[in-house]
Amino acid sequence: MLIIGLILFGMLVGAGAQLLLGRGSRGIDWSMAVVAGLVGSFVGGLLSSTLAGDGLALRPSGIIGSLVGAVIVTATWRYVTDRRRRG
């Protein structure tokens, strides 16, 4: 049950990141939403622990940290994908 909850949380956070960055005419990419939400949670936790002075401790973060991390992961993913398409 915990794993299903984590996946659903990741989907919601990843979809929220895509909505914040703008989806264009593509709609929400759910595979990107899951990955960005789950990875973004750890990226947000890494950023918050670094800013708090705890060092580079990798840990999951809260909702806001997860959303910030998911935005970073989604923006990076889109940047890399667009560069590959162009050349």
HTML snippet that shows the backbone in 3Dmol.js (N, CA, C, O; Angstrom):
<script src="https://3Dmol.org/build/3Dmol-min.js"></script>
<div id="view" style="width:600px;height:400px;position:relative"></div>
<script>
const pdb = `
ATOM      1  N   MET A   1       0.816  -1.185   0.000  1.00  0.00           N
ATOM      2  CA  MET A   1       0.000   0.000   0.000  1.00  0.00           C
ATOM      3  C   MET A   1       0.870   1.263   0.000  1.00  0.00           C
ATOM      4  O   MET A   1       0.520   2.258  -0.635  1.00  0.00           O
ATOM      5  N   LEU A   2       1.995   1.222   0.707  1.00  0.00           N
ATOM      6  CA  LEU A   2       2.892   2.372   0.762  1.00  0.00           C
ATOM      7  C   LEU A   2       3.468   2.674  -0.614  1.00  0.00           C
ATOM      8  O   LEU A   2       3.576   3.837  -1.002  1.00  0.00           O
ATOM      9  N   ILE A   3       3.837   1.642  -1.347  1.00  0.00           N
ATOM     10  CA  ILE A   3       4.415   1.836  -2.685  1.00  0.00           C
ATOM     11  C   ILE A   3       3.395   2.472  -3.621  1.00  0.00           C
ATOM     12  O   ILE A   3       3.739   3.357  -4.405  1.00  0.00           O
ATOM     13  N   ILE A   4       2.155   2.033  -3.544  1.00  0.00           N
ATOM     14  CA  ILE A   4       1.100   2.613  -4.383  1.00  0.00           C
ATOM     15  C   ILE A   4       0.894   4.081  -4.012  1.00  0.00           C
ATOM     16  O   ILE A   4       0.712   4.924  -4.891  1.00  0.00           O
ATOM     17  N   GLY A   5       0.922   4.388  -2.719  1.00  0.00           N
ATOM     18  CA  GLY A   5       0.793   5.771  -2.270  1.00  0.00           C
ATOM     19  C   GLY A   5       1.939   6.644  -2.760  1.00  0.00           C
ATOM     20  O   GLY A   5       1.721   7.786  -3.165  1.00  0.00           O
ATOM     21  N   LEU A   6       3.164   6.112  -2.726  1.00  0.00           N
ATOM     22  CA  LEU A   6       4.317   6.868  -3.217  1.00  0.00           C
ATOM     23  C   LEU A   6       4.222   7.130  -4.715  1.00  0.00           C
ATOM     24  O   LEU A   6       4.550   8.222  -5.180  1.00  0.00           O
ATOM     25  N   ILE A   7       3.778   6.140  -5.462  1.00  0.00           N
ATOM     26  CA  ILE A   7       3.634   6.316  -6.908  1.00  0.00           C
ATOM     27  C   ILE A   7       2.551   7.355  -7.212  1.00  0.00           C
ATOM     28  O   ILE A   7       2.734   8.204  -8.084  1.00  0.00           O
ATOM     29  N   LEU A   8       1.441   7.292  -6.506  1.00  0.00           N
ATOM     30  CA  LEU A   8       0.376   8.284  -6.721  1.00  0.00           C
ATOM     31  C   LEU A   8       0.837   9.682  -6.326  1.00  0.00           C
ATOM     32  O   LEU A   8       0.528  10.653  -7.017  1.00  0.00           O
ATOM     33  N   PHE A   9       1.573   9.795  -5.219  1.00  0.00           N
ATOM     34  CA  PHE A   9       2.125  11.084  -4.813  1.00  0.00           C
ATOM     35  C   PHE A   9       3.076  11.612  -5.882  1.00  0.00           C
ATOM     36  O   PHE A   9       3.047  12.797  -6.217  1.00  0.00           O
ATOM     37  N   GLY A  10       3.914  10.734  -6.413  1.00  0.00           N
ATOM     38  CA  GLY A  10       4.838  11.122  -7.477  1.00  0.00           C
ATOM     39  C   GLY A  10       4.107  11.592  -8.718  1.00  0.00           C
ATOM     40  O   GLY A  10       4.511  12.566  -9.352  1.00  0.00           O
ATOM     41  N   MET A  11       3.024  10.899  -9.068  1.00  0.00           N
ATOM     42  CA  MET A  11       2.240  11.300 -10.239  1.00  0.00           C
ATOM     43  C   MET A  11       1.643  12.691 -10.043  1.00  0.00           C
ATOM     44  O   MET A  11       1.681  13.519 -10.953  1.00  0.00           O
ATOM     45  N   LEU A  12       1.096  12.944  -8.866  1.00  0.00           N
ATOM     46  CA  LEU A  12       0.474  14.244  -8.609  1.00  0.00           C
ATOM     47  C   LEU A  12       1.501  15.366  -8.599  1.00  0.00           C
ATOM     48  O   LEU A  12       1.266  16.431  -9.169  1.00  0.00           O
ATOM     49  N   VAL A  13       2.631  15.135  -7.958  1.00  0.00           N
ATOM     50  CA  VAL A  13       3.667  16.167  -7.901  1.00  0.00           C
ATOM     51  C   VAL A  13       4.253  16.403  -9.291  1.00  0.00           C
ATOM     52  O   VAL A  13       4.479  17.549  -9.679  1.00  0.00           O
ATOM     53  N   GLY A  14       4.502  15.331 -10.045  1.00  0.00           N
ATOM     54  CA  GLY A  14       5.039  15.468 -11.399  1.00  0.00           C
ATOM     55  C   GLY A  14       4.069  16.168 -12.336  1.00  0.00           C
ATOM     56  O   GLY A  14       4.476  16.981 -13.166  1.00  0.00           O
ATOM     57  N   ALA A  15       2.781  15.850 -12.203  1.00  0.00           N
ATOM     58  CA  ALA A  15       1.779  16.528 -13.020  1.00  0.00           C
ATOM     59  C   ALA A  15       1.694  18.005 -12.639  1.00  0.00           C
ATOM     60  O   ALA A  15       1.528  18.865 -13.505  1.00  0.00           O
ATOM     61  N   GLY A  16       1.808  18.297 -11.349  1.00  0.00           N
ATOM     62  CA  GLY A  16       1.817  19.690 -10.899  1.00  0.00           C
ATOM     63  C   GLY A  16       3.010  20.455 -11.458  1.00  0.00           C
ATOM     64  O   GLY A  16       2.890  21.626 -11.817  1.00  0.00           O
ATOM     65  N   ALA A  17       4.162  19.791 -11.530  1.00  0.00           N
ATOM     66  CA  ALA A  17       5.352  20.434 -12.101  1.00  0.00           C
ATOM     67  C   ALA A  17       5.142  20.732 -13.578  1.00  0.00           C
ATOM     68  O   ALA A  17       5.541  21.792 -14.060  1.00  0.00           O
ATOM     69  N   GLN A  18       4.517  19.805 -14.302  1.00  0.00           N
ATOM     70  CA  GLN A  18       4.255  20.041 -15.718  1.00  0.00           C
ATOM     71  C   GLN A  18       3.260  21.176 -15.903  1.00  0.00           C
ATOM     72  O   GLN A  18       3.381  21.963 -16.842  1.00  0.00           O
ATOM     73  N   LEU A  19       2.278  21.266 -15.015  1.00  0.00           N
ATOM     74  CA  LEU A  19       1.310  22.365 -15.103  1.00  0.00           C
ATOM     75  C   LEU A  19       1.975  23.709 -14.805  1.00  0.00           C
ATOM     76  O   LEU A  19       1.656  24.712 -15.443  1.00  0.00           O
ATOM     77  N   LEU A  20       2.894  23.735 -13.840  1.00  0.00           N
ATOM     78  CA  LEU A  20       3.592  24.983 -13.525  1.00  0.00           C
ATOM     79  C   LEU A  20       4.492  25.439 -14.669  1.00  0.00           C
ATOM     80  O   LEU A  20       4.606  26.636 -14.934  1.00  0.00           O
ATOM     81  N   LEU A  21       5.131  24.488 -15.345  1.00  0.00           N
ATOM     82  CA  LEU A  21       6.021  24.832 -16.451  1.00  0.00           C
ATOM     83  C   LEU A  21       5.274  25.055 -17.761  1.00  0.00           C
ATOM     84  O   LEU A  21       5.842  25.577 -18.720  1.00  0.00           O
ATOM     85  N   GLY A  22       4.029  24.668 -17.803  1.00  0.00           N
ATOM     86  CA  GLY A  22       3.250  24.791 -19.034  1.00  0.00           C
ATOM     87  C   GLY A  22       3.351  23.514 -19.844  1.00  0.00           C
ATOM     88  O   GLY A  22       4.444  23.001 -20.082  1.00  0.00           O
ATOM     89  N   ARG A  23       2.219  23.012 -20.259  1.00  0.00           N
ATOM     90  CA  ARG A  23       2.204  21.752 -20.987  1.00  0.00           C
ATOM     91  C   ARG A  23       2.221  21.954 -22.486  1.00  0.00           C
ATOM     92  O   ARG A  23       2.545  21.026 -23.228  1.00  0.00           O
ATOM     93  N   GLY A  24       1.886  23.123 -22.941  1.00  0.00           N
ATOM     94  CA  GLY A  24       1.767  23.333 -24.382  1.00  0.00           C
ATOM     95  C   GLY A  24       0.545  22.601 -24.899  1.00  0.00           C
ATOM     96  O   GLY A  24      -0.489  22.568 -24.231  1.00  0.00           O
ATOM     97  N   SER A  25       0.649  22.029 -26.053  1.00  0.00           N
ATOM     98  CA  SER A  25      -0.477  21.296 -26.639  1.00  0.00           C
ATOM     99  C   SER A  25      -0.333  19.802 -26.430  1.00  0.00           C
ATOM    100  O   SER A  25      -1.152  19.030 -26.928  1.00  0.00           O
ATOM    101  N   ARG A  26       0.689  19.381 -25.707  1.00  0.00           N
ATOM    102  CA  ARG A  26       0.976  17.954 -25.538  1.00  0.00           C
ATOM    103  C   ARG A  26       0.130  17.286 -24.483  1.00  0.00           C
ATOM    104  O   ARG A  26      -0.130  16.088 -24.596  1.00  0.00           O
ATOM    105  N   GLY A  27      -0.306  17.984 -23.480  1.00  0.00           N
ATOM    106  CA  GLY A  27      -0.993  17.366 -22.354  1.00  0.00           C
ATOM    107  C   GLY A  27       0.031  16.862 -21.348  1.00  0.00           C
ATOM    108  O   GLY A  27       1.225  17.126 -21.484  1.00  0.00           O
ATOM    109  N   ILE A  28      -0.434  16.145 -20.351  1.00  0.00           N
ATOM    110  CA  ILE A  28       0.459  15.648 -19.306  1.00  0.00           C
ATOM    111  C   ILE A  28       1.039  14.312 -19.731  1.00  0.00           C
ATOM    112  O   ILE A  28       0.306  13.391 -20.094  1.00  0.00           O
ATOM    113  N   ASP A  29       2.349  14.213 -19.685  1.00  0.00           N
ATOM    114  CA  ASP A  29       3.053  12.960 -19.939  1.00  0.00           C
ATOM    115  C   ASP A  29       3.164  12.230 -18.598  1.00  0.00           C
ATOM    116  O   ASP A  29       3.967  12.606 -17.744  1.00  0.00           O
ATOM    117  N   TRP A  30       2.349  11.184 -18.420  1.00  0.00           N
ATOM    118  CA  TRP A  30       2.256  10.529 -17.122  1.00  0.00           C
ATOM    119  C   TRP A  30       3.514   9.759 -16.747  1.00  0.00           C
ATOM    120  O   TRP A  30       3.835   9.647 -15.563  1.00  0.00           O
ATOM    121  N   SER A  31       4.229   9.228 -17.724  1.00  0.00           N
ATOM    122  CA  SER A  31       5.477   8.536 -17.383  1.00  0.00           C
ATOM    123  C   SER A  31       6.500   9.545 -16.858  1.00  0.00           C
ATOM    124  O   SER A  31       7.218   9.263 -15.898  1.00  0.00           O
ATOM    125  N   MET A  32       6.565  10.718 -17.486  1.00  0.00           N
ATOM    126  CA  MET A  32       7.448  11.773 -16.997  1.00  0.00           C
ATOM    127  C   MET A  32       6.976  12.265 -15.633  1.00  0.00           C
ATOM    128  O   MET A  32       7.795  12.599 -14.777  1.00  0.00           O
ATOM    129  N   ALA A  33       5.673  12.312 -15.427  1.00  0.00           N
ATOM    130  CA  ALA A  33       5.133  12.787 -14.155  1.00  0.00           C
ATOM    131  C   ALA A  33       5.554  11.886 -13.001  1.00  0.00           C
ATOM    132  O   ALA A  33       5.938  12.374 -11.938  1.00  0.00           O
ATOM    133  N   VAL A  34       5.482  10.563 -13.207  1.00  0.00           N
ATOM    134  CA  VAL A  34       5.867   9.627 -12.148  1.00  0.00           C
ATOM    135  C   VAL A  34       7.349   9.752 -11.835  1.00  0.00           C
ATOM    136  O   VAL A  34       7.737   9.871 -10.673  1.00  0.00           O
ATOM    137  N   VAL A  35       8.178   9.725 -12.875  1.00  0.00           N
ATOM    138  CA  VAL A  35       9.628   9.793 -12.668  1.00  0.00           C
ATOM    139  C   VAL A  35      10.022  11.137 -12.061  1.00  0.00           C
ATOM    140  O   VAL A  35      10.800  11.182 -11.108  1.00  0.00           O
ATOM    141  N   ALA A  36       9.494  12.220 -12.602  1.00  0.00           N
ATOM    142  CA  ALA A  36       9.841  13.549 -12.098  1.00  0.00           C
ATOM    143  C   ALA A  36       9.362  13.741 -10.665  1.00  0.00           C
ATOM    144  O   ALA A  36      10.047  14.382  -9.868  1.00  0.00           O
ATOM    145  N   GLY A  37       8.208  13.201 -10.327  1.00  0.00           N
ATOM    146  CA  GLY A  37       7.697  13.324  -8.967  1.00  0.00           C
ATOM    147  C   GLY A  37       8.538  12.559  -7.966  1.00  0.00           C
ATOM    148  O   GLY A  37       8.862  13.076  -6.896  1.00  0.00           O
ATOM    149  N   LEU A  38       8.896  11.324  -8.307  1.00  0.00           N
ATOM    150  CA  LEU A  38       9.695  10.513  -7.381  1.00  0.00           C
ATOM    151  C   LEU A  38      11.130  11.015  -7.279  1.00  0.00           C
ATOM    152  O   LEU A  38      11.660  11.163  -6.178  1.00  0.00           O
ATOM    153  N   VAL A  39      11.759  11.277  -8.419  1.00  0.00           N
ATOM    154  CA  VAL A  39      13.138  11.776  -8.403  1.00  0.00           C
ATOM    155  C   VAL A  39      13.165  13.199  -7.835  1.00  0.00           C
ATOM    156  O   VAL A  39      14.087  13.565  -7.107  1.00  0.00           O
ATOM    157  N   GLY A  40      12.159  13.986  -8.169  1.00  0.00           N
ATOM    158  CA  GLY A  40      12.087  15.355  -7.675  1.00  0.00           C
ATOM    159  C   GLY A  40      11.979  15.435  -6.166  1.00  0.00           C
ATOM    160  O   GLY A  40      12.453  16.397  -5.562  1.00  0.00           O
ATOM    161  N   SER A  41      11.368  14.446  -5.554  1.00  0.00           N
ATOM    162  CA  SER A  41      11.292  14.415  -4.103  1.00  0.00           C
ATOM    163  C   SER A  41      12.682  14.299  -3.492  1.00  0.00           C
ATOM    164  O   SER A  41      12.984  14.957  -2.497  1.00  0.00           O
ATOM    165  N   PHE A  42      13.516  13.475  -4.081  1.00  0.00           N
ATOM    166  CA  PHE A  42      14.875  13.332  -3.563  1.00  0.00           C
ATOM    167  C   PHE A  42      15.748  14.540  -3.917  1.00  0.00           C
ATOM    168  O   PHE A  42      16.611  14.929  -3.131  1.00  0.00           O
ATOM    169  N   VAL A  43      15.531  15.130  -5.085  1.00  0.00           N
ATOM    170  CA  VAL A  43      16.270  16.347  -5.459  1.00  0.00           C
ATOM    171  C   VAL A  43      15.885  17.485  -4.505  1.00  0.00           C
ATOM    172  O   VAL A  43      16.750  18.230  -4.043  1.00  0.00           O
ATOM    173  N   GLY A  44      14.598  17.613  -4.215  1.00  0.00           N
ATOM    174  CA  GLY A  44      14.151  18.624  -3.266  1.00  0.00           C
ATOM    175  C   GLY A  44      14.699  18.379  -1.872  1.00  0.00           C
ATOM    176  O   GLY A  44      15.061  19.325  -1.173  1.00  0.00           O
ATOM    177  N   GLY A  45      14.762  17.121  -1.463  1.00  0.00           N
ATOM    178  CA  GLY A  45      15.348  16.786  -0.166  1.00  0.00           C
ATOM    179  C   GLY A  45      16.829  17.098  -0.114  1.00  0.00           C
ATOM    180  O   GLY A  45      17.338  17.555   0.910  1.00  0.00           O
ATOM    181  N   LEU A  46      17.527  16.852  -1.220  1.00  0.00           N
ATOM    182  CA  LEU A  46      18.950  17.161  -1.293  1.00  0.00           C
ATOM    183  C   LEU A  46      19.179  18.667  -1.195  1.00  0.00           C
ATOM    184  O   LEU A  46      20.072  19.123  -0.480  1.00  0.00           O
ATOM    185  N   LEU A  47      18.363  19.435  -1.920  1.00  0.00           N
ATOM    186  CA  LEU A  47      18.484  20.899  -1.864  1.00  0.00           C
ATOM    187  C   LEU A  47      18.165  21.446  -0.472  1.00  0.00           C
ATOM    188  O   LEU A  47      18.864  22.323   0.036  1.00  0.00           O
ATOM    189  N   SER A  48      17.111  20.921   0.133  1.00  0.00           N
ATOM    190  CA  SER A  48      16.735  21.441   1.450  1.00  0.00           C
ATOM    191  C   SER A  48      17.761  21.070   2.511  1.00  0.00           C
ATOM    192  O   SER A  48      18.017  21.865   3.415  1.00  0.00           O
ATOM    193  N   SER A  49      18.355  19.881   2.424  1.00  0.00           N
ATOM    194  CA  SER A  49      19.373  19.516   3.412  1.00  0.00           C
ATOM    195  C   SER A  49      20.660  20.307   3.193  1.00  0.00           C
ATOM    196  O   SER A  49      21.367  20.624   4.149  1.00  0.00           O
ATOM    197  N   THR A  50      20.962  20.626   1.934  1.00  0.00           N
ATOM    198  CA  THR A  50      22.149  21.437   1.655  1.00  0.00           C
ATOM    199  C   THR A  50      21.952  22.866   2.162  1.00  0.00           C
ATOM    200  O   THR A  50      22.855  23.443   2.768  1.00  0.00           O
ATOM    201  N   LEU A  51      20.776  23.433   1.914  1.00  0.00           N
ATOM    202  CA  LEU A  51      20.494  24.793   2.377  1.00  0.00           C
ATOM    203  C   LEU A  51      20.402  24.878   3.898  1.00  0.00           C
ATOM    204  O   LEU A  51      20.714  25.916   4.482  1.00  0.00           O
ATOM    205  N   ALA A  52      19.977  23.791   4.541  1.00  0.00           N
ATOM    206  CA  ALA A  52      19.859  23.776   6.000  1.00  0.00           C
ATOM    207  C   ALA A  52      21.206  23.560   6.684  1.00  0.00           C
ATOM    208  O   ALA A  52      21.315  23.698   7.902  1.00  0.00           O
ATOM    209  N   GLY A  53      22.230  23.221   5.902  1.00  0.00           N
ATOM    210  CA  GLY A  53      23.549  23.015   6.477  1.00  0.00           C
ATOM    211  C   GLY A  53      23.804  21.600   6.952  1.00  0.00           C
ATOM    212  O   GLY A  53      24.757  21.360   7.693  1.00  0.00           O
ATOM    213  N   ASP A  54      22.969  20.655   6.537  1.00  0.00           N
ATOM    214  CA  ASP A  54      23.138  19.260   6.943  1.00  0.00           C
ATOM    215  C   ASP A  54      24.090  18.499   6.035  1.00  0.00           C
ATOM    216  O   ASP A  54      24.315  17.307   6.244  1.00  0.00           O
ATOM    217  N   GLY A  55      24.647  19.152   5.046  1.00  0.00           N
ATOM    218  CA  GLY A  55      25.523  18.473   4.089  1.00  0.00           C
ATOM    219  C   GLY A  55      24.721  17.880   2.945  1.00  0.00           C
ATOM    220  O   GLY A  55      23.572  18.259   2.718  1.00  0.00           O
ATOM    221  N   LEU A  56      25.317  16.969   2.244  1.00  0.00           N
ATOM    222  CA  LEU A  56      24.670  16.348   1.088  1.00  0.00           C
ATOM    223  C   LEU A  56      23.971  15.052   1.494  1.00  0.00           C
ATOM    224  O   LEU A  56      24.316  13.975   1.009  1.00  0.00           O
ATOM    225  N   ALA A  57      23.004  15.161   2.371  1.00  0.00           N
ATOM    226  CA  ALA A  57      22.232  14.006   2.798  1.00  0.00           C
ATOM    227  C   ALA A  57      21.075  13.807   1.820  1.00  0.00           C
ATOM    228  O   ALA A  57      20.283  14.724   1.599  1.00  0.00           O
ATOM    229  N   LEU A  58      20.977  12.623   1.239  1.00  0.00           N
ATOM    230  CA  LEU A  58      19.914  12.329   0.282  1.00  0.00           C
ATOM    231  C   LEU A  58      18.727  11.767   1.044  1.00  0.00           C
ATOM    232  O   LEU A  58      18.811  10.685   1.625  1.00  0.00           O
ATOM    233  N   ARG A  59      17.620  12.503   1.042  1.00  0.00           N
ATOM    234  CA  ARG A  59      16.426  12.064   1.742  1.00  0.00           C
ATOM    235  C   ARG A  59      15.191  12.614   1.044  1.00  0.00           C
ATOM    236  O   ARG A  59      15.272  13.630   0.354  1.00  0.00           O
ATOM    237  N   PRO A  60      14.062  11.962   1.214  1.00  0.00           N
ATOM    238  CA  PRO A  60      12.839  12.490   0.615  1.00  0.00           C
ATOM    239  C   PRO A  60      12.422  13.779   1.316  1.00  0.00           C
ATOM    240  O   PRO A  60      12.720  13.988   2.491  1.00  0.00           O
ATOM    241  N   SER A  61      11.732  14.629   0.577  1.00  0.00           N
ATOM    242  CA  SER A  61      11.326  15.917   1.152  1.00  0.00           C
ATOM    243  C   SER A  61       9.813  15.995   1.233  1.00  0.00           C
ATOM    244  O   SER A  61       9.110  15.052   0.871  1.00  0.00           O
ATOM    245  N   GLY A  62       9.321  17.122   1.710  1.00  0.00           N
ATOM    246  CA  GLY A  62       7.889  17.345   1.827  1.00  0.00           C
ATOM    247  C   GLY A  62       7.277  17.746   0.503  1.00  0.00           C
ATOM    248  O   GLY A  62       7.909  17.642  -0.549  1.00  0.00           O
ATOM    249  N   ILE A  63       6.060  18.198   0.567  1.00  0.00           N
ATOM    250  CA  ILE A  63       5.311  18.510  -0.651  1.00  0.00           C
ATOM    251  C   ILE A  63       5.963  19.653  -1.427  1.00  0.00           C
ATOM    252  O   ILE A  63       6.131  19.549  -2.642  1.00  0.00           O
ATOM    253  N   ILE A  64       6.330  20.728  -0.757  1.00  0.00           N
ATOM    254  CA  ILE A  64       6.916  21.873  -1.457  1.00  0.00           C
ATOM    255  C   ILE A  64       8.288  21.521  -2.018  1.00  0.00           C
ATOM    256  O   ILE A  64       8.598  21.871  -3.157  1.00  0.00           O
ATOM    257  N   GLY A  65       9.106  20.839  -1.238  1.00  0.00           N
ATOM    258  CA  GLY A  65      10.416  20.410  -1.725  1.00  0.00           C
ATOM    259  C   GLY A  65      10.298  19.441  -2.884  1.00  0.00           C
ATOM    260  O   GLY A  65      11.085  19.495  -3.830  1.00  0.00           O
ATOM    261  N   SER A  66       9.314  18.552  -2.812  1.00  0.00           N
ATOM    262  CA  SER A  66       9.083  17.616  -3.910  1.00  0.00           C
ATOM    263  C   SER A  66       8.660  18.342  -5.179  1.00  0.00           C
ATOM    264  O   SER A  66       9.100  17.998  -6.276  1.00  0.00           O
ATOM    265  N   LEU A  67       7.807  19.347  -5.026  1.00  0.00           N
ATOM    266  CA  LEU A  67       7.350  20.109  -6.188  1.00  0.00           C
ATOM    267  C   LEU A  67       8.498  20.900  -6.807  1.00  0.00           C
ATOM    268  O   LEU A  67       8.624  20.952  -8.030  1.00  0.00           O
ATOM    269  N   VAL A  68       9.333  21.514  -5.977  1.00  0.00           N
ATOM    270  CA  VAL A  68      10.488  22.251  -6.495  1.00  0.00           C
ATOM    271  C   VAL A  68      11.444  21.289  -7.212  1.00  0.00           C
ATOM    272  O   VAL A  68      11.935  21.593  -8.299  1.00  0.00           O
ATOM    273  N   GLY A  69      11.699  20.143  -6.604  1.00  0.00           N
ATOM    274  CA  GLY A  69      12.562  19.152  -7.236  1.00  0.00           C
ATOM    275  C   GLY A  69      11.978  18.625  -8.533  1.00  0.00           C
ATOM    276  O   GLY A  69      12.706  18.433  -9.506  1.00  0.00           O
ATOM    277  N   ALA A  70      10.663  18.388  -8.560  1.00  0.00           N
ATOM    278  CA  ALA A  70      10.009  17.905  -9.775  1.00  0.00           C
ATOM    279  C   ALA A  70      10.055  18.949 -10.883  1.00  0.00           C
ATOM    280  O   ALA A  70      10.199  18.596 -12.053  1.00  0.00           O
ATOM    281  N   VAL A  71       9.937  20.221 -10.538  1.00  0.00           N
ATOM    282  CA  VAL A  71      10.049  21.281 -11.538  1.00  0.00           C
ATOM    283  C   VAL A  71      11.461  21.275 -12.133  1.00  0.00           C
ATOM    284  O   VAL A  71      11.627  21.413 -13.345  1.00  0.00           O
ATOM    285  N   ILE A  72      12.469  21.116 -11.282  1.00  0.00           N
ATOM    286  CA  ILE A  72      13.853  21.076 -11.767  1.00  0.00           C
ATOM    287  C   ILE A  72      14.070  19.871 -12.673  1.00  0.00           C
ATOM    288  O   ILE A  72      14.674  19.998 -13.738  1.00  0.00           O
ATOM    289  N   VAL A  73      13.580  18.700 -12.258  1.00  0.00           N
ATOM    290  CA  VAL A  73      13.748  17.482 -13.055  1.00  0.00           C
ATOM    291  C   VAL A  73      12.991  17.595 -14.374  1.00  0.00           C
ATOM    292  O   VAL A  73      13.520  17.219 -15.420  1.00  0.00           O
ATOM    293  N   THR A  74      11.760  18.107 -14.339  1.00  0.00           N
ATOM    294  CA  THR A  74      10.965  18.241 -15.561  1.00  0.00           C
ATOM    295  C   THR A  74      11.596  19.234 -16.529  1.00  0.00           C
ATOM    296  O   THR A  74      11.651  18.978 -17.732  1.00  0.00           O
ATOM    297  N   ALA A  75      12.071  20.364 -16.015  1.00  0.00           N
ATOM    298  CA  ALA A  75      12.717  21.357 -16.883  1.00  0.00           C
ATOM    299  C   ALA A  75      13.989  20.792 -17.506  1.00  0.00           C
ATOM    300  O   ALA A  75      14.258  21.020 -18.686  1.00  0.00           O
ATOM    301  N   THR A  76      14.763  20.063 -16.728  1.00  0.00           N
ATOM    302  CA  THR A  76      15.976  19.436 -17.258  1.00  0.00           C
ATOM    303  C   THR A  76      15.638  18.395 -18.301  1.00  0.00           C
ATOM    304  O   THR A  76      16.290  18.329 -19.343  1.00  0.00           O
ATOM    305  N   TRP A  77      14.621  17.572 -18.036  1.00  0.00           N
ATOM    306  CA  TRP A  77      14.201  16.532 -18.965  1.00  0.00           C
ATOM    307  C   TRP A  77      13.762  17.157 -20.291  1.00  0.00           C
ATOM    308  O   TRP A  77      14.143  16.683 -21.361  1.00  0.00           O
ATOM    309  N   ARG A  78      12.967  18.212 -20.218  1.00  0.00           N
ATOM    310  CA  ARG A  78      12.506  18.878 -21.443  1.00  0.00           C
ATOM    311  C   ARG A  78      13.666  19.507 -22.210  1.00  0.00           C
ATOM    312  O   ARG A  78      13.694  19.454 -23.440  1.00  0.00           O
ATOM    313  N   TYR A  79      14.613  20.096 -21.503  1.00  0.00           N
ATOM    314  CA  TYR A  79      15.766  20.714 -22.147  1.00  0.00           C
ATOM    315  C   TYR A  79      16.587  19.667 -22.898  1.00  0.00           C
ATOM    316  O   TYR A  79      16.967  19.881 -24.049  1.00  0.00           O
ATOM    317  N   VAL A  80      16.857  18.544 -22.251  1.00  0.00           N
ATOM    318  CA  VAL A  80      17.643  17.477 -22.890  1.00  0.00           C
ATOM    319  C   VAL A  80      16.899  16.884 -24.078  1.00  0.00           C
ATOM    320  O   VAL A  80      17.496  16.624 -25.123  1.00  0.00           O
ATOM    321  N   THR A  81      15.608  16.672 -23.922  1.00  0.00           N
ATOM    322  CA  THR A  81      14.795  16.106 -25.009  1.00  0.00           C
ATOM    323  C   THR A  81      14.755  17.054 -26.204  1.00  0.00           C
ATOM    324  O   THR A  81      14.879  16.610 -27.346  1.00  0.00           O
ATOM    325  N   ASP A  82      14.584  18.345 -25.958  1.00  0.00           N
ATOM    326  CA  ASP A  82      14.545  19.323 -27.053  1.00  0.00           C
ATOM    327  C   ASP A  82      15.887  19.419 -27.773  1.00  0.00           C
ATOM    328  O   ASP A  82      15.925  19.569 -28.994  1.00  0.00           O
ATOM    329  N   ARG A  83      16.983  19.334 -27.029  1.00  0.00           N
ATOM    330  CA  ARG A  83      18.323  19.375 -27.654  1.00  0.00           C
ATOM    331  C   ARG A  83      18.550  18.160 -28.525  1.00  0.00           C
ATOM    332  O   ARG A  83      19.160  18.271 -29.588  1.00  0.00           O
ATOM    333  N   ARG A  84      18.067  16.987 -28.096  1.00  0.00           N
ATOM    334  CA  ARG A  84      18.240  15.771 -28.904  1.00  0.00           C
ATOM    335  C   ARG A  84      17.413  15.844 -30.187  1.00  0.00           C
ATOM    336  O   ARG A  84      17.853  15.366 -31.233  1.00  0.00           O
ATOM    337  N   ARG A  85      16.236  16.431 -30.119  1.00  0.00           N
ATOM    338  CA  ARG A  85      15.385  16.547 -31.303  1.00  0.00           C
ATOM    339  C   ARG A  85      15.989  17.510 -32.323  1.00  0.00           C
ATOM    340  O   ARG A  85      15.848  17.303 -33.529  1.00  0.00           O
ATOM    341  N   ARG A  86      16.655  18.550 -31.853  1.00  0.00           N
ATOM    342  CA  ARG A  86      17.202  19.556 -32.755  1.00  0.00           C
ATOM    343  C   ARG A  86      18.475  19.103 -33.437  1.00  0.00           C
ATOM    344  O   ARG A  86      18.778  19.549 -34.544  1.00  0.00           O
ATOM    345  N   GLY A  87      19.210  18.242 -32.806  1.00  0.00           N
ATOM    346  CA  GLY A  87      20.444  17.925 -33.494  1.00  0.00           C
ATOM    347  C   GLY A  87      21.273  16.918 -32.854  1.00  0.00           C
ATOM    348  O   GLY A  87      22.341  16.583 -33.365  1.00  0.00           O
TER     349      GLY A  87
END
`;
const viewer = $3Dmol.createViewer("view");
viewer.addModel(pdb, "pdb");
viewer.setStyle({}, {cartoon: {color: "spectrum"}});
viewer.zoomTo();
viewer.render();
</script>
